[in-house]
Amino acid sequence: MVAHGAVKPCLWLRRSIRGGDQCYKNHFYGIASHRCVQMTPTLLCNHRCLHCWRPIDDMPNSSGDWIEPAELLDGILEEQQRLISGYGGAPETTDLSRLEEAKHPAHVAVSLMGEPTLYPMIKELVDEIKSRDMTAFLVTNGTMPDVIGEVRPTQLYLSLNAPDEETYLKVSNPQANLWSRFLESLDRIRESPSRTVMRLTLARNLNMIDPQGYAKLIEIAEPDFVELKAYMHLGSSRNRLERDSMPTHEEVMEFAGALSEILGYRLQNHVPLSRVALLSRGSAQERIEL
């Protein structure tokens, strides 16, 4: 932890550094999991999404003093190195070549927890990441449209939790009704020079409904890609949703097929283990050249 920021090596980093498979971002975009830093510049969030696995029921009310982007990133990268250092002591289970590569991160996923656009220097943080020859994926809930219009990450994600306002209020559980801000963010995403993605986390009997409604919102934003990901019954979400809220990969693929037919986006890829599908508009190359 670095004051109001945080970093956490994910399951896929651990698998990759041991020579195993990598996460869907590798399969879709070529991002090496063992060279990926999963972080957030703030724990603050103005949503309390029902499907969120993070400990959002006990969130801080303020961040304290904001740390400058360069100092924040230095702390995040230093902590990442400390967290992976122990793998060197287990050469029989560690891919030592990947461990060496992991010491030189190539990608930062600004998506760990909280809403990163609430950090007032998020544009500068993204610029700082890119200035160090790393790619940056930024995931936002779309409640800060002015910020979305300013940031220039390598890839900009907008979480799309619902096909309509009523479902949004139920699923995202915002502190106030921020639907109008979200709609404004659809226009900002369309205008962004970054690669853009709409991300749907689908939960059975909750928001896995009305593909036509989702399509109308996606058509406003005109993203390069649409990711459809099954809700997974993990972490704090288990206190709010039942295990049968998890759709199967087959159900995700069926929903992706319906959305593909409406939008005209093609099914580009899918990863059954992660229950995720990728639709492409054909406006950007899938894999990122690092």
ZAFI-767733 format. One record per residue (C-alpha): x, y, z; residue number from 1. Coordinates in steps of 0.2 Angstrom, whole numbers, plus 5000, padded with zeros to 4 digits. Layout:
DORO  east  north    up    i
DORO     X      Y     Z  NUM
...
% end
This chain:
DORO  east  north    up    i
DORO  5000   5000  5000    1
DORO  5006   5017  4996    2
DORO  4995   5030  5006    3
DORO  4979   5031  4995    4
DORO  4986   5020  4981    5
DORO  4987   5001  4981    6
DORO  4995   4987  4971    7
DORO  4991   4968  4971    8
DORO  4999   4954  4960    9
DORO  4984   4944  4953   10
DORO  4981   4926  4951   11
DORO  4987   4926  4933   12
DORO  5003   4935  4937   13
DORO  5007   4921  4950   14
DORO  5002   4907  4937   15
DORO  5012   4915  4923   16
DORO  5028   4918  4934   17
DORO  5027   4899  4937   18
DORO  5027   4895  4919   19
DORO  5008   4893  4917   20
DORO  4994   4901  4907   21
DORO  4991   4919  4907   22
DORO  4975   4930  4908   23
DORO  4963   4935  4895   24
DORO  4972   4951  4892   25
DORO  4986   4941  4885   26
DORO  4975   4930  4874   27
DORO  4966   4946  4868   28
DORO  4979   4959  4867   29
DORO  4996   4951  4870   30
DORO  4999   4958  4888   31
DORO  5011   4947  4897   32
DORO  5003   4943  4914   33
DORO  5020   4942  4923   34
DORO  5025   4960  4917   35
DORO  5008   4967  4922   36
DORO  5006   4979  4937   37
DORO  4988   4979  4944   38
DORO  4985   4995  4954   39
DORO  4974   5009  4959   40
DORO  4978   5027  4963   41
DORO  4963   5028  4975   42
DORO  4952   5017  4985   43
DORO  4937   5030  4984   44
DORO  4922   5025  4974   45
DORO  4905   5032  4970   46
DORO  4898   5015  4966   47
DORO  4894   5000  4977   48
DORO  4891   4988  4963   49
DORO  4882   4972  4968   50
DORO  4894   4961  4958   51
DORO  4910   4969  4964   52
DORO  4922   4957  4973   53
DORO  4932   4970  4982   54
DORO  4929   4975  5000   55
DORO  4918   4990  4995   56
DORO  4906   4989  5011   57
DORO  4920   4997  5021   58
DORO  4927   5010  5010   59
DORO  4936   5026  5015   60
DORO  4927   5042  5015   61
DORO  4942   5053  5010   62
DORO  4960   5050  5004   63
DORO  4970   5062  5014   64
DORO  4983   5072  5005   65
DORO  4985   5067  4987   66
DORO  5002   5060  4982   67
DORO  5010   5067  4965   68
DORO  5009   5054  4951   69
DORO  5028   5051  4949   70
DORO  5030   5048  4968   71
DORO  5014   5037  4968   72
DORO  5020   5026  4953   73
DORO  5038   5024  4961   74
DORO  5030   5017  4977   75
DORO  5018   5006  4967   76
DORO  5032   4999  4956   77
DORO  5044   4997  4972   78
DORO  5030   4987  4981   79
DORO  5027   4976  4966   80
DORO  5045   4971  4966   81
DORO  5044   4967  4984   82
DORO  5029   4956  4982   83
DORO  5036   4946  4968   84
DORO  5054   4944  4976   85
DORO  5050   4928  4985   86
DORO  5048   4918  4969   87
DORO  5067   4918  4967   88
DORO  5068   4907  4982   89
DORO  5058   4893  4974   90
DORO  5067   4890  4957   91
DORO  5060   4872  4956   92
DORO  5042   4880  4954   93
DORO  5047   4897  4946   94
DORO  5050   4901  4928   95
DORO  5066   4911  4931   96
DORO  5066   4919  4914   97
DORO  5049   4925  4917   98
DORO  5054   4931  4934   99
DORO  5068   4941  4927  100
DORO  5055   4949  4914  101
DORO  5043   4953  4929  102
DORO  5057   4964  4936  103
DORO  5054   4975  4921  104
DORO  5035   4978  4920  105
DORO  5028   4983  4903  106
DORO  5010   4986  4908  107
DORO  5000   4995  4921  108
DORO  4982   4990  4924  109
DORO  4973   5005  4933  110
DORO  4959   4994  4938  111
DORO  4962   4986  4955  112
DORO  4949   4995  4966  113
DORO  4940   5011  4968  114
DORO  4936   5023  4954  115
DORO  4953   5029  4947  116
DORO  4946   5045  4939  117
DORO  4942   5052  4957  118
DORO  4961   5054  4958  119
DORO  4963   5072  4953  120
DORO  4980   5069  4944  121
DORO  4974   5053  4934  122
DORO  4979   5061  4917  123
DORO  4996   5065  4924  124
DORO  4998   5047  4931  125
DORO  4993   5039  4914  126
DORO  5006   5051  4906  127
DORO  5019   5046  4918  128
DORO  5016   5027  4915  129
DORO  5018   5029  4897  130
DORO  5033   5040  4898  131
DORO  5042   5025  4907  132
DORO  5038   5014  4891  133
DORO  5024   5005  4899  134
DORO  5006   5003  4892  135
DORO  4992   5009  4903  136
DORO  4974   5001  4903  137
DORO  4962   5013  4913  138
DORO  4945   5006  4919  139
DORO  4932   5018  4923  140
DORO  4913   5018  4928  141
DORO  4910   5033  4918  142
DORO  4904   5045  4932  143
DORO  4918   5058  4928  144
DORO  4915   5062  4909  145
DORO  4926   5078  4909  146
DORO  4941   5067  4915  147
DORO  4937   5054  4902  148
DORO  4938   5067  4889  149
DORO  4956   5072  4895  150
DORO  4965   5055  4899  151
DORO  4975   5046  4885  152
DORO  4978   5028  4891  153
DORO  4984   5015  4879  154
DORO  4967   5007  4881  155
DORO  4952   5015  4889  156
DORO  4938   5004  4897  157
DORO  4921   5010  4901  158
DORO  4911   4998  4913  159
DORO  4893   4995  4906  160
DORO  4883   4987  4920  161
DORO  4866   4989  4914  162
DORO  4855   4992  4898  163
DORO  4845   5006  4906  164
DORO  4844   5018  4920  165
DORO  4833   5007  4932  166
DORO  4845   4992  4931  167
DORO  4860   5004  4933  168
DORO  4853   5011  4949  169
DORO  4850   4993  4955  170
DORO  4867   4985  4949  171
DORO  4879   4999  4951  172
DORO  4871   5006  4967  173
DORO  4878   5023  4965  174
DORO  4879   5036  4980  175
DORO  4868   5047  4969  176
DORO  4860   5045  4952  177
DORO  4874   5047  4940  178
DORO  4866   5040  4925  179
DORO  4866   5057  4916  180
DORO  4885   5058  4918  181
DORO  4887   5040  4912  182
DORO  4877   5044  4896  183
DORO  4889   5059  4894  184
DORO  4904   5048  4895  185
DORO  4898   5038  4880  186
DORO  4901   5053  4869  187
DORO  4918   5056  4877  188
DORO  4923   5038  4874  189
DORO  4918   5040  4856  190
DORO  4929   5055  4854  191
DORO  4944   5047  4863  192
DORO  4960   5045  4853  193
DORO  4964   5030  4864  194
DORO  4959   5012  4860  195
DORO  4942   5010  4868  196
DORO  4932   4995  4876  197
DORO  4915   4993  4883  198
DORO  4916   4980  4897  199
DORO  4900   4971  4902  200
DORO  4901   4960  4918  201
DORO  4886   4949  4917  202
DORO  4876   4941  4931  203
DORO  4862   4929  4929  204
DORO  4845   4936  4935  205
DORO  4852   4953  4937  206
DORO  4859   4962  4922  207
DORO  4860   4948  4909  208
DORO  4845   4955  4900  209
DORO  4840   4966  4885  210
DORO  4855   4965  4873  211
DORO  4845   4978  4862  212
DORO  4847   4990  4876  213
DORO  4865   4987  4878  214
DORO  4867   4989  4860  215
DORO  4859   5006  4859  216
DORO  4872   5012  4872  217
DORO  4887   5004  4864  218
DORO  4882   5012  4847  219
DORO  4883   5029  4855  220
DORO  4901   5026  4861  221
DORO  4907   5016  4846  222
DORO  4921   5007  4855  223
DORO  4934   4997  4846  224
DORO  4930   4982  4857  225
DORO  4916   4975  4868  226
DORO  4921   4963  4882  227
DORO  4908   4952  4889  228
DORO  4913   4944  4906  229
DORO  4904   4932  4917  230
DORO  4901   4938  4935  231
DORO  4912   4927  4947  232
DORO  4906   4922  4964  233
DORO  4921   4929  4973  234
DORO  4926   4940  4988  235
DORO  4914   4952  4995  236
DORO  4901   4950  4981  237
DORO  4897   4933  4989  238
DORO  4888   4943  5003  239
DORO  4876   4951  4990  240
DORO  4874   4938  4976  241
DORO  4871   4920  4975  242
DORO  4883   4907  4967  243
DORO  4870   4904  4954  244
DORO  4872   4922  4948  245
DORO  4887   4916  4938  246
DORO  4883   4912  4920  247
DORO  4891   4898  4911  248
DORO  4903   4902  4897  249
DORO  4890   4895  4885  250
DORO  4878   4908  4891  251
DORO  4891   4922  4889  252
DORO  4894   4916  4872  253
DORO  4875   4916  4868  254
DORO  4873   4934  4874  255
DORO  4889   4939  4865  256
DORO  4881   4932  4849  257
DORO  4865   4941  4851  258
DORO  4875   4957  4854  259
DORO  4886   4954  4839  260
DORO  4871   4952  4828  261
DORO  4863   4968  4833  262
DORO  4879   4978  4833  263
DORO  4888   4971  4818  264
DORO  4904   4968  4828  265
DORO  4912   4951  4825  266
DORO  4916   4938  4838  267
DORO  4935   4940  4838  268
DORO  4941   4929  4853  269
DORO  4935   4920  4869  270
DORO  4943   4912  4884  271
DORO  4932   4898  4891  272
DORO  4942   4897  4908  273
DORO  4938   4916  4911  274
DORO  4921   4915  4904  275
DORO  4925   4930  4893  276
DORO  4921   4935  4875  277
DORO  4928   4949  4864  278
DORO  4919   4958  4850  279
DORO  4928   4969  4838  280
DORO  4922   4983  4827  281
DORO  4937   4981  4816  282
DORO  4944   4998  4819  283
DORO  4959   4993  4829  284
DORO  4972   4979  4829  285
DORO  4968   4967  4843  286
DORO  4985   4964  4849  287
DORO  4996   4978  4855  288
DORO  5014   4979  4849  289
DORO  5025   4982  4865  290
% end
